[in-house]
Amino acid sequence: MATCEEDLESTPLLRDRHDSLKEDLEAETLAQTATEDDWIASIDDPMTYTLSWLKGWQVFFILRKTVFDNPGLWWLLAKLMMLSVVVATATYNLMPDPQLLDASKFSAITAVLTLFVTLMLSFFLSSSVHRWIACVSGFLQLFNAIRNLAMQLHALGANPDHIRNCLRYGVLSAKFLIQDLRAIQMSDEKKKESAELMWRQLCASKNAYNVKVEERAIIEHLQDKPGQMWMWVGSLIGRMALDGDVPAMATPTYGRIMNLAQEAQHGLRQVRTSIIVQMPFVYVHTLAVLVHVNSILLAVNMGLAAGVSIHGIRQYCHHYYYTEHPDPSIKMEPLTAQIQCLIVEVTKGILGPLLYQAFFEIGVSVASPFSGEHAAIPVARLTKALEKDLEESFIMAEQVPHWKRPKFSPPKA
C-alpha cells in the first residue's frame, strides 16, 4: 500500500508545484550565496558600487575614487606635519627645560574648539547629503516623466514623428540642464568654450536626439533652455490634440499627458534649486576657518608634545644608560610613559587633522556634485540609459506580438 506522501507526489499538479517550489528555493539560495561571496571591489561611479567588500579589511587598500584619492588633502596634511616638526624642533632646542612645559594646557584649547567644529561640520555634511539626494531625485523624476510620456503616446498610437519630437525635446532639456549646472563654477571664457562644444556635439550628432539648425537659432539665446524646451513639448501635444492624434484638450487623458510634462518641469526645478541654492557663505566660510584653525592647533600641540617627549627620552637615556653613577635623587619620568605619550600625541596630531579635513572635503564635494568627481552624479550614464530605453520603446510599440497596434480615433461629430 502506497503511503500518503507517495500519493501526493504521484499527483501531476502537486508534483509540478513541488518541483517549481524546489527550483525557486535553489535559485534563491544561489542568489544569496553569490551575493555573500562577491567580495570584489567594484566602483563604477559615486552611485554604482558593490557593498560586500566594504565589510572586510579590503577597505584599507582601495583608495581609488575615495576622499583619500585627493592630492590636495595629503599636501595639506604634509604642511601640517612640517609645522609640527618646526614646533617640535623649536621646543627641543630653544627652551631651557622643555620638561616644565605642560602640553595638556594646549590640548584644552583644541578640545573646546573641536566641539564647535564637530557640530558645525556634522550639520554641513547632513545638509550637503540632503541636497545631493534631492538633486538625484530631481533627475530621476525628469527621466521617469519622459519615459512615462513615451508610454502614454505609444499607447495612444500617436504619430511616430510627433512622438520622437516630444521625446527629443525632453532629452535635450536634460542635456541643457546638465550643461547649465556644469557651467556654474566655470569662468566666462570656459563657459563659452563649453557651450560651443555642446552645440557642436548636439548639432553634429547622428542619433535621434540632436538639434536642428533652425531650432538652434531659437534656443541658443534663451536664458532657461531646459525649462523652455517643455514649452515646445506642451505646444506639440496641443497640436496633436487639435489634429485628433491624441484625445482632445477637454479629456482626462490629455490632462494626464500634460501632467507628465509638469512633472518633468518640477524635476528640473528641483535639480536647479538643489544646486544653486547653497548654504549661506558666512556659515561655510566660518566652518572652513574653524576646520583649518583646529587642524593647525592640533599640529602645534603635537609638535609641543613631541618636543617635550623627545627631550625627556633623551634625558632618561643619558641619565640611566650613559652616566656611570646616576644620582638616585633625581626623579625622571619613566621611559615607557614618555614613549606612550609620544605615540598618543603623534597619533592624535595626524588622525585629527586628517579626519576633519577629509570630512570637510566630503561636504564640499557633495554640495557641488558638478564641480568634482568624488561625488559627481553620473548624469552621462543616466542620459544614455534614458536614450536607450526610449529607442527600445519604439521597437516594442511597433512589434506587438498578438494584437494590432492601437490607434486613437477621435469620436465622430
Secondary structure in CASP SS format (residue, H / E / C, confidence):
PFRMAT SS
TARGET T0000
AUTHOR 0000-0000-0000
METHOD secondary structure of the structure
MODEL  1
M C 1.00
A C 1.00
T C 1.00
C H 1.00
E H 1.00
E H 1.00
D H 1.00
L H 1.00
E H 1.00
S H 1.00
T C 1.00
P H 1.00
L H 1.00
L H 1.00
R H 1.00
D H 1.00
R H 1.00
H H 1.00
D H 1.00
S H 1.00
L H 1.00
K H 1.00
E H 1.00
D H 1.00
L H 1.00
E H 1.00
A H 1.00
E H 1.00
T H 1.00
L H 1.00
A H 1.00
Q H 1.00
T H 1.00
A H 1.00
T H 1.00
E H 1.00
D H 1.00
D C 1.00
W C 1.00
I C 1.00
A C 1.00
S C 1.00
I E 1.00
D E 1.00
D E 1.00
P C 1.00
M C 1.00
T E 1.00
Y E 1.00
T C 1.00
L C 1.00
S H 1.00
W H 1.00
L H 1.00
K H 1.00
G C 1.00
W H 1.00
Q H 1.00
V H 1.00
F H 1.00
F C 1.00
I C 1.00
L C 1.00
R C 1.00
K C 1.00
T C 1.00
V C 1.00
F C 1.00
D C 1.00
N C 1.00
P H 1.00
G H 1.00
L H 1.00
W H 1.00
W H 1.00
L H 1.00
L H 1.00
A H 1.00
K H 1.00
L H 1.00
M H 1.00
M H 1.00
L H 1.00
S H 1.00
V H 1.00
V H 1.00
V H 1.00
A H 1.00
T H 1.00
A H 1.00
T H 1.00
Y H 1.00
N H 1.00
L H 1.00
M C 1.00
P C 1.00
D C 1.00
P H 1.00
Q H 1.00
L H 1.00
L C 1.00
D C 1.00
A C 1.00
S H 1.00
K H 1.00
F H 1.00
S H 1.00
A H 1.00
I H 1.00
T H 1.00
A H 1.00
V H 1.00
L H 1.00
T H 1.00
L H 1.00
F H 1.00
V H 1.00
T H 1.00
L H 1.00
M H 1.00
L H 1.00
S H 1.00
F H 1.00
F H 1.00
L H 1.00
S H 1.00
S H 1.00
S H 1.00
V H 1.00
H H 1.00
R H 1.00
W H 1.00
I H 1.00
A H 1.00
C H 1.00
V H 1.00
S H 1.00
G H 1.00
F H 1.00
L H 1.00
Q H 1.00
L H 1.00
F H 1.00
N H 1.00
A H 1.00
I H 1.00
R H 1.00
N H 1.00
L H 1.00
A H 1.00
M H 1.00
Q H 1.00
L H 1.00
H H 1.00
A H 1.00
L C 1.00
G C 1.00
A C 1.00
N C 1.00
P H 1.00
D H 1.00
H H 1.00
I H 1.00
R H 1.00
N H 1.00
C H 1.00
L H 1.00
R H 1.00
Y H 1.00
G H 1.00
V H 1.00
L H 1.00
S H 1.00
A H 1.00
K H 1.00
F H 1.00
L H 1.00
I H 1.00
Q H 1.00
D H 1.00
L H 1.00
R H 1.00
A C 1.00
I C 1.00
Q C 1.00
M C 1.00
S C 1.00
D H 1.00
E H 1.00
K H 1.00
K H 1.00
K H 1.00
E H 1.00
S H 1.00
A H 1.00
E H 1.00
L H 1.00
M H 1.00
W H 1.00
R H 1.00
Q H 1.00
L H 1.00
C H 1.00
A H 1.00
S C 1.00
K C 1.00
N C 1.00
A C 1.00
Y C 1.00
N C 1.00
V C 1.00
K C 1.00
V H 1.00
E H 1.00
E H 1.00
R H 1.00
A H 1.00
I H 1.00
I H 1.00
E C 1.00
H C 1.00
L C 1.00
Q C 1.00
D C 1.00
K H 1.00
P H 1.00
G H 1.00
Q H 1.00
M H 1.00
W H 1.00
M H 1.00
W H 1.00
V H 1.00
G H 1.00
S H 1.00
L H 1.00
I H 1.00
G H 1.00
R H 1.00
M H 1.00
A H 1.00
L H 1.00
D C 1.00
G C 1.00
D C 1.00
V C 1.00
P C 1.00
A C 1.00
M C 1.00
A C 1.00
T C 1.00
P H 1.00
T H 1.00
Y H 1.00
G H 1.00
R H 1.00
I H 1.00
M H 1.00
N H 1.00
L H 1.00
A H 1.00
Q H 1.00
E H 1.00
A H 1.00
Q H 1.00
H H 1.00
G H 1.00
L H 1.00
R H 1.00
Q H 1.00
V H 1.00
R H 1.00
T H 1.00
S H 1.00
I H 1.00
I H 1.00
V C 1.00
Q C 1.00
M C 1.00
P C 1.00
F H 1.00
V H 1.00
Y H 1.00
V H 1.00
H H 1.00
T H 1.00
L H 1.00
A H 1.00
V H 1.00
L H 1.00
V H 1.00
H H 1.00
V H 1.00
N H 1.00
S H 1.00
I H 1.00
L H 1.00
L H 1.00
A H 1.00
V H 1.00
N H 1.00
M H 1.00
G H 1.00
L H 1.00
A H 1.00
A H 1.00
G H 1.00
V H 1.00
S H 1.00
I H 1.00
H H 1.00
G H 1.00
I H 1.00
R H 1.00
Q H 1.00
Y H 1.00
C H 1.00
H H 1.00
H H 1.00
Y H 1.00
Y H 1.00
Y C 1.00
T C 1.00
E C 1.00
H C 1.00
P C 1.00
D C 1.00
P C 1.00
S C 1.00
I C 1.00
K C 1.00
M C 1.00
E C 1.00
P C 1.00
L H 1.00
T H 1.00
A H 1.00
Q H 1.00
I H 1.00
Q H 1.00
C H 1.00
L H 1.00
I H 1.00
V H 1.00
E H 1.00
V H 1.00
T H 1.00
K H 1.00
G H 1.00
I H 1.00
L H 1.00
G H 1.00
P H 1.00
L H 1.00
L H 1.00
Y H 1.00
Q H 1.00
A H 1.00
F H 1.00
F H 1.00
E H 1.00
I H 1.00
G H 1.00
V H 1.00
S H 1.00
V H 1.00
A H 1.00
S C 1.00
P C 1.00
F C 1.00
S C 1.00
G C 1.00
E C 1.00
H C 1.00
A C 1.00
A C 1.00
I C 1.00
P C 1.00
V H 1.00
A H 1.00
R H 1.00
L H 1.00
T H 1.00
K H 1.00
A H 1.00
L H 1.00
E H 1.00
K H 1.00
D H 1.00
L H 1.00
E H 1.00
E H 1.00
S H 1.00
F H 1.00
I H 1.00
M H 1.00
A H 1.00
E H 1.00
Q C 1.00
V C 1.00
P C 1.00
H C 1.00
W C 1.00
K C 1.00
R C 1.00
P C 1.00
K C 1.00
F C 1.00
S C 1.00
P C 1.00
P C 1.00
K C 1.00
A C 1.00
END
